[in-house]
Amino acid sequence: MAENLMHALQYNSYGGGAAALKHVEVPIPTPNKGEILLKLEAISLNPADWKIQKGMLHPLLPRKFPFIPASDVAGDVVKVGPGVTNYKVGDKVVSLLHHFTGGGLAEYAVAKENLIVARPPEIPVAEAAGLPMAGLTAHQAVTHGAGVKLDGSGQQLNLLITAASGGIGHYAVQLAKLGNTHVTALVGLVIWILSKASEQTRFLTTKLPTVQL
């Protein structure tokens, strides 16, 4: 493979699921002003990825084909574009790629500087790649939706978080606790909540019937 090419997975039309993904060799992207080229170590898929491929989000996020999916990534900075000041080659980072451009299912991807954060060394790269979409959704729900002040300066709130062991829910629980919030969490995985909870003030279990959808 030529030095300026990379391996990637892309699809060429809506629909088809995983079978529609094609292994290709494409040019390594070049970062423009305010952009950074990342060598990817890990990526995370979200429900939005298959919904976009299926065409369910076409009115909001229309695709130009061929398209390389996935937006949650973690990796190393290998090149910076003009105007980038906060990162340098070799930095380990986490990024949310824009849904209009995607690019996560590849060896390299270009990200906007303002959509990148440094990855703390104690956070494994695979875990870091799962943070952007779920973490930002939880942050918006807790701060904008529920009005929680993460610095603890606001009034104490009682917050009910459903699906608290899910991808978004477990971040919401942790963020809510930062804001001095009394959290009631509904989970199906009892072992998970017992292992992750920093404190347990009251614990109730109720066996609910399984509902076939």
C-alpha positions as CSV (number, residue, x, y, z in Angstrom):
1,M,0.0,0.0,0.0
2,A,1.3,3.5,-0.9
3,E,2.4,5.7,1.9
4,N,-0.3,8.3,1.3
5,L,-3.1,5.7,1.5
6,M,-4.9,4.1,4.4
7,H,-7.3,1.3,5.1
8,A,-10.9,2.2,5.8
9,L,-14.5,0.8,5.8
10,Q,-17.1,2.7,3.8
11,Y,-20.6,2.3,2.4
12,N,-21.8,3.6,-1.0
13,S,-25.6,4.0,-0.4
14,Y,-28.2,3.8,2.3
15,G,-29.2,0.5,3.8
16,G,-27.5,-2.9,3.8
17,G,-26.3,-3.0,7.3
18,A,-22.8,-4.4,8.1
19,A,-22.8,-6.3,4.8
20,A,-22.7,-3.0,2.9
21,L,-19.4,-1.9,4.5
22,K,-16.6,-2.3,2.0
23,H,-12.9,-2.5,2.8
24,V,-11.1,0.1,0.7
25,E,-7.8,2.0,0.4
26,V,-8.3,5.7,0.3
27,P,-6.0,8.8,0.6
28,I,-5.0,9.8,4.1
29,P,-6.9,13.1,4.7
30,T,-5.0,16.4,5.0
31,P,-5.9,18.8,7.9
32,N,-7.0,22.2,6.9
33,K,-7.0,25.4,9.1
34,G,-8.0,24.6,12.6
35,E,-7.9,20.8,12.0
36,I,-5.8,18.0,13.3
37,L,-4.8,14.6,11.7
38,L,-5.2,11.7,14.1
39,K,-3.8,8.2,13.8
40,L,-6.7,6.3,15.3
41,E,-6.2,3.7,18.1
42,A,-9.9,3.0,19.0
43,I,-13.4,4.0,17.8
44,S,-16.8,3.6,19.3
45,L,-20.1,3.1,17.4
46,N,-23.3,4.7,18.4
47,P,-27.0,4.1,17.6
48,A,-26.8,7.2,15.4
49,D,-24.3,5.4,13.1
50,W,-26.7,2.6,12.0
51,K,-29.6,5.1,11.9
52,I,-27.6,7.3,9.5
53,Q,-26.7,4.4,7.3
54,K,-30.3,3.2,7.3
55,G,-31.4,6.6,6.1
56,M,-33.5,7.3,9.2
57,L,-31.8,10.6,9.9
58,H,-31.6,11.7,6.2
59,P,-33.6,15.0,6.8
60,L,-31.1,16.1,9.5
61,L,-27.9,14.4,8.4
62,P,-27.9,13.7,4.7
63,R,-25.0,11.7,3.4
64,K,-22.6,12.2,0.5
65,F,-21.4,8.8,-0.8
66,P,-19.1,7.0,-0.4
67,F,-19.1,7.6,3.4
68,I,-16.8,6.4,6.1
69,P,-18.9,6.1,9.3
70,A,-18.2,6.6,13.0
71,S,-17.6,9.8,15.0
72,D,-16.3,8.8,18.4
73,V,-12.5,8.2,18.2
74,A,-9.3,8.2,20.2
75,G,-5.7,8.3,19.0
76,D,-2.5,10.2,18.5
77,V,-1.9,13.6,16.9
78,V,0.3,13.1,13.8
79,K,-0.1,16.4,12.0
80,V,-1.6,19.8,12.8
81,G,-3.2,22.2,10.3
82,P,-2.6,26.0,10.2
83,G,-3.8,27.9,13.2
84,V,-3.8,25.0,15.7
85,T,-2.3,26.1,19.0
86,N,-3.5,23.7,21.7
87,Y,-2.1,20.4,20.4
88,K,1.1,19.1,19.0
89,V,2.3,15.9,17.3
90,G,2.4,13.0,19.7
91,D,-0.5,14.2,21.9
92,K,-2.9,11.5,22.9
93,V,-6.5,12.7,22.4
94,V,-10.2,11.9,22.2
95,S,-12.4,13.5,19.6
96,L,-15.9,13.7,18.2
97,L,-15.8,13.8,14.5
98,H,-18.6,15.7,12.8
99,H,-21.5,13.6,11.7
100,F,-21.5,15.2,8.3
101,T,-17.9,14.1,7.7
102,G,-17.6,10.9,9.8
103,G,-14.3,9.1,9.2
104,G,-13.9,6.9,12.3
105,L,-13.7,3.5,10.6
106,A,-10.2,4.2,9.2
107,E,-6.6,4.3,10.2
108,Y,-6.5,8.1,10.1
109,A,-9.1,10.8,10.5
110,V,-9.2,14.6,10.5
111,A,-10.9,16.4,13.5
112,K,-11.7,20.0,14.4
113,E,-9.4,21.4,17.1
114,N,-12.4,22.5,19.1
115,L,-13.8,19.0,19.1
116,I,-10.7,17.4,20.7
117,V,-9.7,16.9,24.3
118,A,-6.5,15.5,25.8
119,R,-6.8,11.9,27.0
120,P,-5.7,11.4,30.6
121,P,-3.0,8.7,30.7
122,E,-5.0,6.7,33.3
123,I,-7.9,6.3,30.9
124,P,-7.5,3.3,28.6
125,V,-7.8,4.2,24.9
126,A,-10.8,1.9,24.3
127,E,-12.8,3.4,27.2
128,A,-11.9,6.9,26.0
129,A,-13.2,6.3,22.5
130,G,-16.7,5.6,24.1
131,L,-16.9,9.0,25.8
132,P,-17.7,11.7,23.2
133,M,-21.3,11.1,22.1
134,A,-22.6,9.4,25.2
135,G,-20.7,11.8,27.5
136,L,-21.9,14.9,25.8
137,T,-25.5,13.7,25.7
138,A,-25.4,13.0,29.4
139,H,-23.8,16.4,30.1
140,Q,-26.4,18.2,28.1
141,A,-29.2,16.3,29.8
142,V,-27.9,16.9,33.3
143,T,-26.8,20.5,33.0
144,H,-29.2,22.0,30.5
145,G,-32.1,19.6,30.9
146,A,-32.1,19.2,34.7
147,G,-30.3,22.4,35.6
148,V,-27.6,20.7,37.7
149,K,-24.5,22.9,38.5
150,L,-21.5,20.6,38.2
151,D,-19.5,22.7,40.6
152,G,-22.1,22.1,43.4
153,S,-23.1,25.7,43.6
154,G,-26.7,25.2,42.8
155,Q,-29.5,24.0,45.0
156,Q,-29.6,20.3,45.8
157,L,-31.9,18.5,43.4
158,N,-33.6,15.1,43.4
159,L,-32.9,13.5,40.1
160,L,-34.3,10.3,38.6
161,I,-32.1,8.7,36.0
162,T,-33.6,5.8,34.1
163,A,-31.5,3.2,32.2
164,A,-28.7,4.3,34.6
165,S,-26.4,1.4,33.6
166,G,-26.6,2.3,29.9
167,G,-24.0,4.1,27.8
168,I,-25.5,7.6,28.6
169,G,-27.0,6.8,31.9
170,H,-23.8,5.8,33.7
171,Y,-22.2,9.1,32.7
172,A,-25.4,11.0,33.8
173,V,-25.1,9.4,37.3
174,Q,-21.5,10.5,37.7
175,L,-22.1,14.0,36.5
176,A,-25.2,14.4,38.7
177,K,-23.2,13.4,41.7
178,L,-20.6,16.1,41.0
179,G,-23.4,18.6,41.3
180,N,-24.4,17.6,44.9
181,T,-27.5,15.9,43.5
182,H,-29.5,13.2,45.2
183,V,-29.7,10.6,42.4
184,T,-32.3,7.8,42.1
185,A,-31.1,5.4,39.5
186,L,-33.2,2.8,37.7
187,V,-31.1,-0.1,36.4
188,G,-31.6,-3.6,35.2
189,L,-28.1,-4.7,36.0
190,V,-27.9,-4.8,39.8
191,I,-24.3,-6.0,39.9
192,W,-23.3,-3.0,37.8
193,I,-24.7,-0.4,40.0
194,L,-23.4,-2.0,43.2
195,S,-19.9,-2.1,41.7
196,K,-19.9,1.5,40.3
197,A,-21.8,3.4,43.0
198,S,-19.6,5.6,45.1
199,E,-22.1,5.4,47.9
200,Q,-25.3,3.6,48.5
201,T,-27.8,5.3,50.8
202,R,-30.9,3.2,50.0
203,F,-31.2,0.2,47.8
204,L,-34.5,-1.3,46.6
205,T,-35.2,-4.1,44.2
206,T,-38.3,-4.9,42.3
207,K,-38.6,-7.7,39.8
208,L,-40.5,-6.4,36.8
209,P,-42.1,-8.6,34.1
210,T,-40.3,-8.9,30.8
211,V,-42.2,-7.1,28.0
212,Q,-41.9,-8.4,24.5
213,L,-41.8,-5.5,22.0
